[in-house]
Amino acid sequence: MSLFIIWLGVMFPLVFSPGPANIVFAMSGAKVGVKRSIPLLAGVDSVFIVKSIIVGFGLGEVVRSQPTLMNTIQLLGSVYLLYLAITFISSHTTKLEGTTETLGFVDGLLVQVLNSKGWLMVFLMFTLFTEQSQETFGQNGIIVLIVWLAILNISMHFIWISIGELLSRVSSSKVYEKALNFFYSGCLALVAIWLIIENPMVIEFISRT
């Protein structure tokens, strides 16, 4: 229990903080509701589980030793997030009109595969807690951490989707809904631009020019 409390104290803020995936979840919840956002959630969290398995059982060191690969993934992911933000901003079809585009399983896969911050979060978890988990649970320590993270991710992602849906129900005004759409899209665009600007490949390119 003490290990779980310490683990939760570290991982909860990281999982619940408004990162790229959580903003996308809120956007999807506002657009299509919780039920139709489940495929998106399944895509994101499937990749998270795979990342946890890769890193937890040692293959993550191969990824960690290739900084160029990580930087390329981050750059591609940032561009994709910017594309999603522009798509949502340019969309004039609202939830009130009954027909709106749904982000699905494949979108969830792309969002999380190209999310380098997700890799770093998983690396951090296993760096901090692998030894303690194995002392507590023996050989099953890694599996326990993977299960804990999967449960935390799925539950927090449902909360973000629900928050988006709840905010979309506050008012039936199309002006309010359009403003909310711009807010989500703007947040996602800012995150994408920030990730692009801080990318080492971009920094190196700018310094050379």
MDTraj code that builds the backbone (N, CA, C; nanometers):
import mdtraj as md
import numpy as np

residues = "MET SER LEU PHE ILE ILE TRP LEU GLY VAL MET PHE PRO LEU VAL PHE SER PRO GLY PRO ALA ASN ILE VAL PHE ALA MET SER GLY ALA LYS VAL GLY VAL LYS ARG SER ILE PRO LEU LEU ALA GLY VAL ASP SER VAL PHE ILE VAL LYS SER ILE ILE VAL GLY PHE GLY LEU GLY GLU VAL VAL ARG SER GLN PRO THR LEU MET ASN THR ILE GLN LEU LEU GLY SER VAL TYR LEU LEU TYR LEU ALA ILE THR PHE ILE SER SER HIS THR THR LYS LEU GLU GLY THR THR GLU THR LEU GLY PHE VAL ASP GLY LEU LEU VAL GLN VAL LEU ASN SER LYS GLY TRP LEU MET VAL PHE LEU MET PHE THR LEU PHE THR GLU GLN SER GLN GLU THR PHE GLY GLN ASN GLY ILE ILE VAL LEU ILE VAL TRP LEU ALA ILE LEU ASN ILE SER MET HIS PHE ILE TRP ILE SER ILE GLY GLU LEU LEU SER ARG VAL SER SER SER LYS VAL TYR GLU LYS ALA LEU ASN PHE PHE TYR SER GLY CYS LEU ALA LEU VAL ALA ILE TRP LEU ILE ILE GLU ASN PRO MET VAL ILE GLU PHE ILE SER ARG THR".split()
xyz = np.array([
    [0.0833, -0.1206, 0.0000],
    [0.0000, 0.0000, 0.0000],
    [0.0866, 0.1255, 0.0000],
    [0.1965, 0.1242, 0.0781],
    [0.2841, 0.2412, 0.0825],
    [0.3475, 0.2661, -0.0543],
    [0.3860, 0.1586, -0.1233],
    [0.4427, 0.1732, -0.2576],
    [0.3394, 0.2311, -0.3519],
    [0.2165, 0.1833, -0.3430],
    [0.1115, 0.2323, -0.4318],
    [0.0846, 0.3805, -0.4088],
    [0.0829, 0.4237, -0.2818],
    [0.0563, 0.5641, -0.2510],
    [0.1676, 0.6530, -0.3075],
    [0.2920, 0.6100, -0.2914],
    [0.4043, 0.6870, -0.3457],
    [0.3960, 0.6906, -0.4979],
    [0.3694, 0.5738, -0.5574],
    [0.3582, 0.5645, -0.7038],
    [0.2467, 0.6554, -0.7543],
    [0.1311, 0.6525, -0.6882],
    [0.0174, 0.7340, -0.7301],
    [0.0492, 0.8827, -0.7163],
    [0.1214, 0.9184, -0.6110],
    [0.1580, 1.0580, -0.5912],
    [0.2451, 1.1123, -0.7031],
    [0.3257, 1.0256, -0.7622],
    [0.4123, 1.0667, -0.8738],
    [0.3375, 1.0618, -1.0066],
    [0.2639, 0.9521, -1.0301],
    [0.2072, 0.9279, -1.1619],
    [0.0754, 1.0000, -1.1865],
    [-0.0049, 1.0210, -1.0810],
    [-0.1348, 1.0854, -1.1012],
    [-0.1216, 1.2230, -1.1669],
    [-0.0341, 1.3126, -1.1171],
    [-0.0227, 1.4435, -1.1832],
    [0.0224, 1.4323, -1.3283],
    [0.1091, 1.3367, -1.3570],
    [0.1584, 1.3198, -1.4943],
    [0.0480, 1.2722, -1.5878],
    [-0.0342, 1.1791, -1.5396],
    [-0.1406, 1.1234, -1.6235],
    [-0.2571, 1.2202, -1.6390],
    [-0.2904, 1.2918, -1.5301],
    [-0.4087, 1.3777, -1.5324],
    [-0.3811, 1.5154, -1.5916],
    [-0.2557, 1.5563, -1.5993],
    [-0.2229, 1.6900, -1.6494],
    [-0.2699, 1.7054, -1.7943],
    [-0.3031, 1.8284, -1.8368],
    [-0.3605, 1.8498, -1.9707],
    [-0.2582, 1.8417, -2.0833],
    [-0.2143, 1.7192, -2.1111],
    [-0.1238, 1.6969, -2.2228],
    [-0.1999, 1.6793, -2.3524],
    [-0.1286, 1.6472, -2.4613],
    [-0.1923, 1.6337, -2.5934],
    [-0.3089, 1.5351, -2.5961],
    [-0.2872, 1.4145, -2.5411],
    [-0.3925, 1.3129, -2.5467],
    [-0.5155, 1.3557, -2.4672],
    [-0.4944, 1.4152, -2.3497],
    [-0.6081, 1.4555, -2.2669],
    [-0.6894, 1.5666, -2.3316],
    [-0.6226, 1.6587, -2.3992],
    [-0.6949, 1.7642, -2.4706],
    [-0.7775, 1.7038, -2.5841],
    [-0.7195, 1.6072, -2.6546],
    [-0.7928, 1.5392, -2.7621],
    [-0.9133, 1.4664, -2.7052],
    [-0.8984, 1.4035, -2.5878],
    [-1.0110, 1.3355, -2.5235],
    [-1.1229, 1.4342, -2.4909],
    [-1.0865, 1.5493, -2.4359],
    [-1.1877, 1.6500, -2.4025],
    [-1.2585, 1.6994, -2.5282],
    [-1.1831, 1.7200, -2.6357],
    [-1.2412, 1.7620, -2.7631],
    [-1.3396, 1.6581, -2.8139],
    [-1.2984, 1.5305, -2.8067],
    [-1.3846, 1.4229, -2.8551],
    [-1.5105, 1.4108, -2.7700],
    [-1.4946, 1.4231, -2.6372],
    [-1.6107, 1.4161, -2.5491],
    [-1.7104, 1.5269, -2.5784],
    [-1.6580, 1.6469, -2.6057],
    [-1.7456, 1.7600, -2.6370],
    [-1.8159, 1.7410, -2.7705],
    [-1.7467, 1.6784, -2.8653],
    [-1.8017, 1.6617, -2.9995],
    [-1.9015, 1.5471, -3.0089],
    [-1.8635, 1.4304, -2.9558],
    [-1.9442, 1.3107, -2.9815],
    [-1.9862, 1.2360, -2.8557],
    [-1.9443, 1.2826, -2.7372],
    [-1.9848, 1.2164, -2.6142],
    [-1.8927, 1.1024, -2.5735],
    [-1.9219, 1.0444, -2.4582],
    [-1.8353, 0.9413, -2.4008],
    [-1.8379, 0.8125, -2.4826],
    [-1.9567, 0.7649, -2.5167],
    [-1.9705, 0.6349, -2.5824],
    [-1.8959, 0.6299, -2.7154],
    [-1.9116, 0.7339, -2.7972],
    [-1.8480, 0.7343, -2.9287],
    [-1.6995, 0.7692, -2.9214],
    [-1.6511, 0.8055, -2.8025],
    [-1.5090, 0.8336, -2.7841],
    [-1.4311, 0.7109, -2.7373],
    [-1.5015, 0.6018, -2.7068],
    [-1.4349, 0.4814, -2.6562],
    [-1.3323, 0.4247, -2.7546],
    [-1.3591, 0.4186, -2.8858],
    [-1.2556, 0.3696, -2.9777],
    [-1.1278, 0.4540, -2.9732],
    [-1.1417, 0.5860, -2.9607],
    [-1.0255, 0.6736, -2.9477],
    [-0.9469, 0.6372, -2.8222],
    [-1.0173, 0.6206, -2.7105],
    [-0.9528, 0.5832, -2.5848],
    [-0.8828, 0.4481, -2.5971],
    [-0.9481, 0.3537, -2.6631],
    [-0.8894, 0.2205, -2.6809],
    [-0.7595, 0.2288, -2.7602],
    [-0.7567, 0.3145, -2.8626],
    [-0.6359, 0.3299, -2.9428],
    [-0.5209, 0.3878, -2.8627],
    [-0.5496, 0.4947, -2.7883],
    [-0.4457, 0.5599, -2.7079],
    [-0.3915, 0.4660, -2.6010],
    [-0.4812, 0.4015, -2.5270],
    [-0.4367, 0.3206, -2.4140],
    [-0.3779, 0.1867, -2.4564],
    [-0.4135, 0.1379, -2.5743],
    [-0.3467, 0.0183, -2.6272],
    [-0.1987, 0.0464, -2.6492],
    [-0.1697, 0.1632, -2.7060],
    [-0.0303, 0.2012, -2.7292],
    [0.0415, 0.2236, -2.5964],
    [-0.0281, 0.2831, -2.4993],
    [0.0324, 0.3057, -2.3683],
    [0.0722, 0.1736, -2.3037],
    [-0.0134, 0.0732, -2.3156],
    [0.0179, -0.0580, -2.2587],
    [0.1377, -0.1195, -2.3297],
    [0.1410, -0.1078, -2.4623],
    [0.2547, -0.1607, -2.5393],
    [0.3831, -0.0891, -2.4998],
    [0.3764, 0.0436, -2.4858],
    [0.4941, 0.1199, -2.4414],
    [0.5417, 0.0701, -2.3051],
    [0.4484, 0.0466, -2.2146],
    [0.4837, 0.0011, -2.0806],
    [0.5529, -0.1347, -2.0846],
    [0.5020, -0.2230, -2.1683],
    [0.5624, -0.3560, -2.1809],
    [0.7026, -0.3455, -2.2397],
    [0.7178, -0.2640, -2.3445],
    [0.8481, -0.2477, -2.4098],
    [0.9516, -0.1927, -2.3116],
    [0.9143, -0.0857, -2.2431],
    [1.0082, -0.0221, -2.1509],
    [1.0302, -0.1086, -2.0275],
    [0.9229, -0.1648, -1.9726],
    [0.9334, -0.2420, -1.8494],
    [1.0203, -0.3658, -1.8612],
    [1.0200, -0.4270, -1.9788],
    [1.0980, -0.5495, -1.9955],
    [1.2301, -0.5254, -2.0685],
    [1.2757, -0.3982, -2.0676],
    [1.4127, -0.3699, -2.1084],
    [1.4351, -0.3209, -2.2489],
    [1.3393, -0.3425, -2.3385],
    [1.3599, -0.3010, -2.4767],
    [1.3583, -0.1483, -2.4909],
    [1.3107, -0.0807, -2.3867],
    [1.3070, 0.0647, -2.3916],
    [1.4441, 0.1273, -2.3997],
    [1.5465, 0.0560, -2.3541],
    [1.6822, 0.1096, -2.3620],
    [1.7257, 0.1292, -2.5066],
    [1.6743, 0.0446, -2.5950],
    [1.7051, 0.0598, -2.7380],
    [1.6473, 0.1909, -2.7891],
    [1.5249, 0.2213, -2.7472],
    [1.4609, 0.3462, -2.7874],
    [1.5322, 0.4652, -2.7252],
    [1.5674, 0.4516, -2.5978],
    [1.6339, 0.5615, -2.5267],
    [1.7691, 0.5949, -2.5896],
    [1.8360, 0.4936, -2.6433],
    [1.9700, 0.5146, -2.7005],
    [1.9663, 0.5745, -2.8397],
    [1.8464, 0.5987, -2.8930],
    [1.8319, 0.6570, -3.0267],
    [1.7618, 0.7926, -3.0155],
    [1.8336, 0.8977, -2.9716],
    [1.7693, 1.0288, -2.9535],
    [1.7118, 1.0864, -3.0824],
    [1.7770, 1.0562, -3.1953],
    [1.7252, 1.1072, -3.3226],
    [1.5880, 1.0488, -3.3522],
    [1.5692, 0.9199, -3.3206],
    [1.4397, 0.8547, -3.3411],
    [1.3339, 0.9197, -3.2532],
    [1.3669, 0.9441, -3.1260],
    [1.2722, 1.0061, -3.0346],
    [1.2349, 1.1470, -3.0799],
    [1.3350, 1.2222, -3.1265],
    [1.3095, 1.3590, -3.1715],
    [1.2240, 1.3607, -3.2977],
    [1.2475, 1.2635, -3.3856],
    [1.1671, 1.2536, -3.5078],
    [1.0222, 1.2193, -3.4742],
    [1.0044, 1.1253, -3.3796],
    [0.8699, 1.0890, -3.3356],
    [0.7984, 1.2099, -3.2783],
    [0.8695, 1.2876, -3.1949],
    [0.8085, 1.4061, -3.1349],
    [0.7687, 1.5073, -3.2411],
    [0.8532, 1.5262, -3.3421],
    [0.8237, 1.6240, -3.4473],
    [0.7027, 1.5809, -3.5291],
    [0.6992, 1.4516, -3.5669],
    [0.5849, 1.4005, -3.6428],
    [0.4561, 1.4103, -3.5603],
    [0.4672, 1.3769, -3.4321],
    [0.3508, 1.3853, -3.3452],
    [0.2997, 1.5271, -3.3297],
    [0.3916, 1.6225, -3.3212],
    [0.3531, 1.7635, -3.3079],
    [0.2791, 1.8117, -3.4315],
    [0.3286, 1.7720, -3.5483],
    [0.2630, 1.8102, -3.6737],
    [0.1234, 1.7487, -3.6817],
    [0.1104, 1.6235, -3.6370],
    [-0.0207, 1.5580, -3.6399],
    [-0.1180, 1.6262, -3.5441],
    [-0.0700, 1.6659, -3.4261],
    [-0.1551, 1.7376, -3.3312],
    [-0.2001, 1.8710, -3.3886],
    [-0.1090, 1.9384, -3.4582],
    [-0.1438, 2.0660, -3.5216],
    [-0.2493, 2.0444, -3.6293],
    [-0.2361, 1.9337, -3.7030],
    [-0.3364, 1.8983, -3.8040],
    [-0.4735, 1.8749, -3.7397],
    [-0.4754, 1.8033, -3.6263],
    [-0.6022, 1.7796, -3.5565],
    [-0.6637, 1.9108, -3.5088],
    [-0.5795, 2.0006, -3.4578],
    [-0.6299, 2.1292, -3.4089],
    [-0.6926, 2.2090, -3.5229],
    [-0.6260, 2.2122, -3.6373],
    [-0.6780, 2.2857, -3.7535],
    [-0.8072, 2.2217, -3.8030],
    [-0.8117, 2.0877, -3.7998],
    [-0.9315, 2.0160, -3.8432],
    [-1.0515, 2.0520, -3.7559],
    [-1.0303, 2.0565, -3.6247],
    [-1.1399, 2.0902, -3.5332],
    [-1.1820, 2.2359, -3.5474],
    [-1.0853, 2.3257, -3.5675],
    [-1.1185, 2.4667, -3.5832],
    [-1.1994, 2.4901, -3.7107],
    [-1.1596, 2.4210, -3.8181],
    [-1.2257, 2.4421, -3.9470],
    [-1.3573, 2.3669, -3.9593],
    [-1.3862, 2.2799, -3.8602],
    [-1.5105, 2.2029, -3.8648],
    [-1.6274, 2.2911, -3.8220],
    [-1.7277, 2.3000, -3.9089],
    [-1.8471, 2.3788, -3.8779],
    [-1.9639, 2.2907, -3.8341],
    [-1.9421, 2.1597, -3.8332],
    [-2.0488, 2.0673, -3.7938],
    [-2.0431, 2.0452, -3.6447],
    [-2.1484, 2.0723, -3.5759],
    [-2.1498, 2.0625, -3.4311],
    [-2.2248, 1.9401, -3.3845],
    [-2.2081, 1.9110, -3.2557],
    [-2.2777, 1.7978, -3.1954],
    [-2.4294, 1.8177, -3.1995],
    [-2.4701, 1.9443, -3.1932],
    [-2.6129, 1.9745, -3.1944],
    [-2.6784, 1.9357, -3.3255],
    [-2.6018, 1.9378, -3.4326],
    [-2.6567, 1.9066, -3.5633],
    [-2.6650, 1.7565, -3.5884],
    [-2.6092, 1.6796, -3.4946],
    [-2.6315, 1.5355, -3.4991],
    [-2.5328, 1.4555, -3.5809],
    [-2.4582, 1.5179, -3.6685],
    [-2.3612, 1.4442, -3.7489],
    [-2.2269, 1.5147, -3.7389],
    [-2.1324, 1.4496, -3.6780],
    [-2.0002, 1.5077, -3.6630],
    [-1.8950, 1.3995, -3.6780],
    [-1.7782, 1.4371, -3.7248],
    [-1.6709, 1.3415, -3.7444],
    [-1.6231, 1.2890, -3.6098],
    [-1.5961, 1.1604, -3.6051],
    [-1.5529, 1.0963, -3.4816],
    [-1.4072, 1.0548, -3.4938],
    [-1.3264, 1.0892, -3.3919],
    [-1.1906, 1.0388, -3.3853],
    [-1.1976, 0.8954, -3.3370],
    [-1.1371, 0.8034, -3.4122],
    [-1.1519, 0.6617, -3.3815],
    [-1.0255, 0.5961, -3.3307],
    [-1.0226, 0.4649, -3.3396],
    [-0.9136, 0.3834, -3.2866],
    [-0.7799, 0.4191, -3.3519],
    [-0.7794, 0.4344, -3.4826],
    [-0.6553, 0.4648, -3.5543],
    [-0.6014, 0.6019, -3.5132],
    [-0.6908, 0.6985, -3.4957],
    [-0.6484, 0.8303, -3.4488],
    [-0.5832, 0.8196, -3.3111],
    [-0.6416, 0.7368, -3.2255],
    [-0.5837, 0.7157, -3.0932],
    [-0.4455, 0.6535, -3.1013],
    [-0.4301, 0.5572, -3.1914],
    [-0.2985, 0.4961, -3.2109],
    [-0.1954, 0.6004, -3.2532],
    [-0.2329, 0.6831, -3.3508],
    [-0.1394, 0.7837, -3.4019],
    [-0.1044, 0.8871, -3.2955],
    [-0.2056, 0.9323, -3.2219],
    [-0.1814, 1.0323, -3.1173],
    [-0.0787, 0.9816, -3.0170],
    [-0.0906, 0.8547, -2.9755],
    [-0.0026, 0.8044, -2.8702],
    [0.1283, 0.7493, -2.9232],
    [0.1282, 0.6871, -3.0411],
    [0.2538, 0.6391, -3.0994],
    [0.3495, 0.7551, -3.1207],
    [0.2951, 0.8687, -3.1663],
    [0.3782, 0.9849, -3.1973],
    [0.3939, 1.0789, -3.0782],
    [0.3535, 1.0348, -2.9602],
    [0.3637, 1.1179, -2.8398],
    [0.4906, 1.0816, -2.7629],
    [0.5974, 1.1563, -2.7866],
    [0.7248, 1.1258, -2.7205],
    [0.7151, 1.1476, -2.5698],
    [0.6267, 1.2386, -2.5255],
    [0.6099, 1.2628, -2.3832],
    [0.5556, 1.1383, -2.3136],
    [0.4738, 1.0612, -2.3843],
    [0.4239, 0.9363, -2.3277],
    [0.5374, 0.8383, -2.3002],
    [0.6330, 0.8315, -2.3936],
    [0.7501, 0.7470, -2.3730],
    [0.8271, 0.7912, -2.2489],
    [0.8488, 0.9223, -2.2356],
    [0.9265, 0.9744, -2.1236],
    [0.8579, 0.9456, -1.9907],
    [0.7255, 0.9538, -1.9881],
    [0.6519, 0.9261, -1.8649],
    [0.6694, 0.7800, -1.8223],
    [0.6639, 0.6897, -1.9203],
    [0.6804, 0.5475, -1.8903],
    [0.8237, 0.5197, -1.8449],
    [0.9219, 0.5821, -1.9130],
    [1.0612, 0.5685, -1.8705],
    [1.0772, 0.6128, -1.7254],
    [1.0170, 0.7259, -1.6901],
    [1.0273, 0.7794, -1.5547],
    [0.9698, 0.6818, -1.4532],
    [0.8541, 0.6258, -1.4843],
    [0.7911, 0.5333, -1.3905],
    [0.8812, 0.4144, -1.3604],
    [0.9346, 0.3525, -1.4633],
    [1.0162, 0.2335, -1.4411],
    [1.1523, 0.2679, -1.3820],
    [1.2031, 0.3866, -1.4121],
    [1.3289, 0.4291, -1.3509],
    [1.3130, 0.4445, -1.2002],
    [1.2004, 0.5002, -1.1578],
    [1.1771, 0.5277, -1.0162],
    [1.1299, 0.4064, -0.9373],
    [1.0501, 0.3185, -1.0015],
    [0.9768, 0.2188, -0.9229],
    [1.0076, 0.0727, -0.9556],
    [1.0918, 0.0445, -1.0521],
    [1.1185, -0.0957, -1.0865],
    [1.1784, -0.1716, -0.9690],
    [1.2808, -0.1163, -0.9078],
    [1.3480, -0.1858, -0.7973],
    [1.2543, -0.2075, -0.6792],
    [1.1776, -0.1039, -0.6429],
    [1.0857, -0.1165, -0.5302],
    [0.9745, -0.2170, -0.5587],
    [0.9239, -0.2153, -0.6829],
    [0.8154, -0.3078, -0.7168],
    [0.8628, -0.4523, -0.7139],
    [0.9861, -0.4763, -0.7562],
    [1.0382, -0.6128, -0.7550],
    [1.0688, -0.6589, -0.6133],
    [1.1087, -0.5661, -0.5268],
    [1.1299, -0.6022, -0.3864],
    [0.9973, -0.6381, -0.3196],
    [0.8902, -0.5709, -0.3623],
    [0.7590, -0.5928, -0.2999],
    [0.6855, -0.7111, -0.3604],
    [0.6887, -0.7216, -0.4944],
    [0.6087, -0.8231, -0.5634],
    [0.6920, -0.9305, -0.6316],
    [0.8225, -0.9264, -0.6148],
    [0.9078, -1.0256, -0.6777],
    [0.9122, -1.0099, -0.8292],
    [0.9099, -1.1219, -0.8999],
    [0.9184, -1.1192, -1.0464],
    [0.7969, -1.0535, -1.1104],
    [0.6883, -1.0427, -1.0370],
    [0.5667, -0.9813, -1.0923],
    [0.5641, -0.8294, -1.0777],
    [0.6708, -0.7710, -1.0253],
    [0.6746, -0.6279, -1.0008],
    [0.6498, -0.5444, -1.1250],
    [0.7131, -0.5825, -1.2358],
    [0.6968, -0.5088, -1.3616],
    [0.5522, -0.5160, -1.4094],
    [0.4943, -0.6352, -1.4005],
    [0.3556, -0.6539, -1.4450],
    [0.2604, -0.5701, -1.3601],
    [0.2866, -0.5633, -1.2295],
    [0.2023, -0.4832, -1.1407],
    [0.2061, -0.3367, -1.1812],
    [0.3238, -0.2827, -1.2107],
    [0.3363, -0.1430, -1.2538],
    [0.2614, -0.1187, -1.3850],
    [0.2716, -0.2139, -1.4768],
    [0.2016, -0.2011, -1.6050],
    [0.0504, -0.1966, -1.5838],
    [-0.0005, -0.2847, -1.4965],
    [-0.1444, -0.2902, -1.4690],
    [-0.1897, -0.1621, -1.3988],
    [-0.1127, -0.1165, -1.2997],
    [-0.1473, 0.0075, -1.2300],
    [-0.1570, 0.1239, -1.3277],
    [-0.0576, 0.1361, -1.4156],
    [-0.0569, 0.2482, -1.5095],
    [-0.1730, 0.2382, -1.6069],
    [-0.2040, 0.1164, -1.6520],
    [-0.3156, 0.0981, -1.7456],
    [-0.4473, 0.1408, -1.6810],
    [-0.4692, 0.0997, -1.5561],
    [-0.5929, 0.1358, -1.4865],
    [-0.6004, 0.2865, -1.4647],
    [-0.4880, 0.3477, -1.4235],
    [-0.4855, 0.4921, -1.4009],
    [-0.5113, 0.5675, -1.5305],
    [-0.4457, 0.5260, -1.6372],
    [-0.4648, 0.5915, -1.7668],
    [-0.6100, 0.5857, -1.8122],
    [-0.6665, 0.4668, -1.8136],
    [-0.8025, 0.4482, -1.8642],
    [-0.9031, 0.5289, -1.7821],
    [-0.8887, 0.5247, -1.6496],
    [-0.9835, 0.5972, -1.5644],
    [-0.9704, 0.7486, -1.5826],
    [-0.8481, 0.8001, -1.5897],
    [-0.8282, 0.9443, -1.6067],
    [-0.8731, 0.9893, -1.7456],
    [-0.8515, 0.9061, -1.8451],
    [-0.8935, 0.9419, -1.9807],
    [-1.0454, 0.9476, -1.9917],
    [-1.1129, 0.8555, -1.9229],
    [-1.2595, 0.8621, -1.9178],
    [-1.3057, 0.9923, -1.8526],
    [-1.2337, 1.0336, -1.7495],
    [-1.2693, 1.1588, -1.6818],
    [-1.2537, 1.2777, -1.7763],
    [-1.1462, 1.2813, -1.8537],
    [-1.1265, 1.3916, -1.9481],
    [-1.2355, 1.3940, -2.0554],
    [-1.2724, 1.2758, -2.1052],
    [-1.3816, 1.2683, -2.2029],
    [-1.5114, 1.3180, -2.1405],
    [-1.5358, 1.2761, -2.0162],
    [-1.6587, 1.3167, -1.9469],
    [-1.6607, 1.4672, -1.9214],
    [-1.5448, 1.5243, -1.8880],
    [-1.5366, 1.6691, -1.8681],
    [-1.5740, 1.7427, -1.9962],
    [-1.5203, 1.6933, -2.1093],
    [-1.5530, 1.7542, -2.2377],
    [-1.7009, 1.7468, -2.2681],
    [-1.7603, 1.6295, -2.2431],
    [-1.9035, 1.6134, -2.2681],
    [-1.9860, 1.7018, -2.1748],
    [-1.9442, 1.7093, -2.0481],
    [-2.0168, 1.7900, -1.9501],
    [-2.0165, 1.9375, -1.9896],
    [-1.9000, 1.9869, -2.0287],
    [-1.8908, 2.1276, -2.0686],
    [-1.9741, 2.1566, -2.1923],
    [-1.9844, 2.0567, -2.2819],
    [-2.0635, 2.0780, -2.4032],
    [-2.2132, 2.0837, -2.3729],
    [-2.2544, 2.0308, -2.2567],
    [-2.3961, 2.0292, -2.2193],
    [-2.4367, 2.1500, -2.1356],
    [-2.3380, 2.2295, -2.0951],
    [-2.3689, 2.3447, -2.0104],
    [-2.4649, 2.4400, -2.0799],
    [-2.4478, 2.4556, -2.2102],
    [-2.5334, 2.5463, -2.2862],
    [-2.5640, 2.4852, -2.4217],
    [-2.6851, 2.5099, -2.4707],
    [-2.7235, 2.4620, -2.6037],
    [-2.6935, 2.5657, -2.7115],
    [-2.6319, 2.6756, -2.6718],
    [-2.6008, 2.7828, -2.7652],
    [-2.4912, 2.7400, -2.8616],
    [-2.5147, 2.7625, -2.9905],
    [-2.4141, 2.7294, -3.0899],
    [-2.2915, 2.8193, -3.0761],
    [-2.3118, 2.9415, -3.0287],
    [-2.1991, 3.0326, -3.0068],
    [-2.1078, 2.9780, -2.8975],
    [-2.1691, 2.9288, -2.7885],
    [-2.0920, 2.8692, -2.6788],
    [-2.0170, 2.7456, -2.7276],
    [-2.0859, 2.6616, -2.8044],
    [-2.0230, 2.5391, -2.8528],
    [-1.9074, 2.5701, -2.9465],
    [-1.9246, 2.6708, -3.0319],
    [-1.8177, 2.7099, -3.1228],
    [-1.6988, 2.7668, -3.0454],
    [-1.7265, 2.8453, -2.9392],
    [-1.6199, 2.9013, -2.8562],
    [-1.5429, 2.7902, -2.7856],
    [-1.6165, 2.6885, -2.7376],
    [-1.5533, 2.5751, -2.6712],
    [-1.4654, 2.4987, -2.7697],
    [-1.5145, 2.4862, -2.8923],
    [-1.4390, 2.4186, -2.9966],
    [-1.3079, 2.4927, -3.0251],
    [-1.3154, 2.6264, -3.0326],
    [-1.1958, 2.7071, -3.0551],
    [-1.0996, 2.6966, -2.9366],
    [-1.1545, 2.6880, -2.8152],
    [-1.0705, 2.6770, -2.6964],
    [-0.9891, 2.5479, -2.6995],
    [-1.0569, 2.4345, -2.7228],
    [-0.9868, 2.3065, -2.7292],
    [-0.8832, 2.3057, -2.8419],
    [-0.9253, 2.3536, -2.9586],
    [-0.8352, 2.3542, -3.0737],
    [-0.7154, 2.4439, -3.0482],
    [-0.7407, 2.5592, -2.9848],
    [-0.6320, 2.6515, -2.9536],
    [-0.5329, 2.5910, -2.8556],
    [-0.5840, 2.5230, -2.7522],
    [-0.4961, 2.4567, -2.6552],
    [-0.4098, 2.3507, -2.7236],
    [-0.4727, 2.2705, -2.8096],
    [-0.3994, 2.1649, -2.8790],
    [-0.2951, 2.2240, -2.9723],
    [-0.3305, 2.3330, -3.0408],
    [-0.2361, 2.3990, -3.1316],
    [-0.1169, 2.4547, -3.0541],
    [-0.1428, 2.5149, -2.9372],
    [-0.0346, 2.5697, -2.8552],
    [0.0595, 2.4594, -2.8078],
    [0.0021, 2.3452, -2.7661],
    [0.0846, 2.2315, -2.7236],
    [0.1700, 2.1826, -2.8397],
    [0.1094, 2.1712, -2.9582],
    [0.1819, 2.1239, -3.0763],
    [0.2956, 2.2192, -3.1116],
    [0.2675, 2.3493, -3.1116],
    [0.3699, 2.4492, -3.1456],
    [0.4830, 2.4465, -3.0430],
    [0.4460, 2.4338, -2.9146],
    [0.5472, 2.4271, -2.8100],
    [0.6378, 2.3054, -2.8289],
    [0.5791, 2.1890, -2.8614],
    [0.6579, 2.0680, -2.8839],
    [0.7501, 2.0835, -3.0043],
    [0.7029, 2.1530, -3.1074],
    [0.7859, 2.1754, -3.2267],
    [0.9027, 2.2672, -3.1920],
    [0.8737, 2.3753, -3.1198],
    [0.9779, 2.4729, -3.0873],
    [1.0867, 2.4124, -2.9981],
    [1.0461, 2.3248, -2.9044],
    [1.1444, 2.2685, -2.8110],
    [1.2142, 2.1445, -2.8662],
    [1.1754, 2.0989, -2.9845],
    [1.2364, 1.9806, -3.0431],
    [1.3833, 2.0090, -3.0761],
    [1.4768, 1.9254, -3.0295],
    [1.6191, 1.9490, -3.0544],
    [1.6546, 1.9590, -3.2027],
    [1.5843, 1.8839, -3.2886],
    [1.6126, 1.8898, -3.4318],
    [1.5784, 2.0273, -3.4875],
    [1.4657, 2.0837, -3.4411],
    [1.4245, 2.2164, -3.4861],
    [1.5208, 2.3220, -3.4330],
    [1.5600, 2.3083, -3.3042],
    [1.6537, 2.4030, -3.2439],
    [1.7870, 2.4025, -3.3194],
    [1.8338, 2.2837, -3.3522],
    [1.9613, 2.2716, -3.4262],
    [1.9481, 2.3332, -3.5652],
    [1.8352, 2.3092, -3.6310],
    [1.8141, 2.3646, -3.7656],
    [1.8134, 2.5166, -3.7616],
    [1.7445, 2.5729, -3.6616],
    [1.7354, 2.7192, -3.6494],
    [1.8728, 2.7787, -3.6199],
    [1.9507, 2.7112, -3.5338],
    [2.0834, 2.7625, -3.4982],
    [2.1783, 2.7617, -3.6185],
    [2.1581, 2.6651, -3.7076],
    [2.2440, 2.6587, -3.8260],
    [2.2098, 2.7630, -3.9294],
    [2.0806, 2.8013, -3.9314],
    [2.0374, 2.8989, -4.0298],
    [2.0487, 3.0402, -3.9745],
])
top = md.Topology()
chain = top.add_chain()
for i, resn in enumerate(residues, 1):
    res = top.add_residue(resn, chain, resSeq=i)
    for name in ("N", "CA", "C"):
        top.add_atom(name, md.element.get_by_symbol(name[0]), res)
traj = md.Trajectory(xyz[None], top)
